[in-house]
Amino acid sequence: MALAKSVYNLLFRRTSTFAITIMVGAVFFERMFDQGGDAIFEQMNRGKLWKHIKHNYENKDEE
Amino acid sequence: MMSLAARSGAFSPYMQATAFTVAGPLKALIPGIVVKGEKFLVDPKKPFLCRETLSGQSPKTGPAVTVSINARAGVRFAHTDIKVPDFSDYRRPEVQDPHKSSQESSEARRAFSYLVTGATTVVGVYAAKTVVTQFVSSMSASADVLALSKIEIKLSDIPEGKNMTFKWRGKPLFVRHRTEKEIATEAGVNLSELRDPQHDKDRVVNPSWVIVLGVCTHLGCVPIANAGDFGGYYCPCHGSHYDASGRIRKGPAPLNLEVPYYEFPDDETVIVG
């Protein structure tokens, strides 16, 4: 529980540092959540999206 | 008031609400009997701290109410006959055991509580930010409106020294292909003799091309190109003269012709908007 104690003393003990922790955490959580959601969406629609099939059409244009 | 009613003598029958007490028809079901209560010893030296310390002191079965004339009334502790609810389902596992010190686990429990609070707030902040962003971005122009607000002009259609007018966002747009002589003349104009001082290089991206809104800054007429004293634009309504950079030189207009935002994706085209 040394980790929990140090985290509490460093981040949660003061309201100011608690609020800063929440703000910074929200920034990272947003990145993680959005990119994770996009990754799941692309995983489920693999082969159907334009960026997955784009190379098929680009080759024809060049010829 | 009562004493006044009592002393009012002859008027007292009229000033009383009820003159006589009348026996009611109802009788008490159980007549009140004064029962001598059993002796109940309370040890005053033993401190009352919690439910356990009370257990030796108080009666456990039913409300113990005793009435006697001289002795003190029986002691009834409400919490002795009320069953204390069991909150152990709601307690954290560290504090289930009442004989163990809770201070050993207080750091971990506190850190966990704050962690849960913080994580909830982080998710809440993210949700609130997303909702606000959605609503605010729904107010901005959509992609089709933005596409309509741009105009793409093919520059090779405009010969040197000629001005062409396009309609852009409901307003006339002047695109002027300047000659080398015009460029040199406008670049050499002394700023002190201008009403709205602005250097020519601040008004153009490529010196060959002057792109300005064809709306006179005086009262909004459309100026005539290649006319006026300065070889640029001339407003026929009230006689404002603009030079080949669209700057006001003579007449009532207060400001230079407005320069919209534009960019050159390649040498042949310009996109305004």
HADDOCK unambig.tbl for C-alpha pairs under 7 A between the chains (distance, minus, plus):
assign (segid A and resid 1 and name CA) (segid B and resid 108 and name CA) 6.28 0.50 0.50
assign (segid A and resid 4 and name CA) (segid B and resid 108 and name CA) 6.13 0.50 0.50
assign (segid A and resid 4 and name CA) (segid B and resid 111 and name CA) 5.78 0.50 0.50
assign (segid A and resid 5 and name CA) (segid B and resid 107 and name CA) 6.04 0.50 0.50
assign (segid A and resid 5 and name CA) (segid B and resid 108 and name CA) 6.80 0.50 0.50
assign (segid A and resid 5 and name CA) (segid B and resid 111 and name CA) 6.75 0.50 0.50
assign (segid A and resid 8 and name CA) (segid B and resid 111 and name CA) 5.40 0.50 0.50
assign (segid A and resid 12 and name CA) (segid B and resid 114 and name CA) 6.62 0.50 0.50
assign (segid A and resid 22 and name CA) (segid B and resid 118 and name CA) 6.13 0.50 0.50
assign (segid A and resid 22 and name CA) (segid B and resid 121 and name CA) 6.81 0.50 0.50
assign (segid A and resid 22 and name CA) (segid B and resid 122 and name CA) 5.48 0.50 0.50
assign (segid A and resid 25 and name CA) (segid B and resid 122 and name CA) 6.28 0.50 0.50
assign (segid A and resid 26 and name CA) (segid B and resid 122 and name CA) 4.89 0.50 0.50
assign (segid A and resid 26 and name CA) (segid B and resid 123 and name CA) 6.97 0.50 0.50
assign (segid A and resid 26 and name CA) (segid B and resid 125 and name CA) 6.49 0.50 0.50
assign (segid A and resid 26 and name CA) (segid B and resid 126 and name CA) 5.93 0.50 0.50
assign (segid A and resid 30 and name CA) (segid B and resid 126 and name CA) 6.26 0.50 0.50
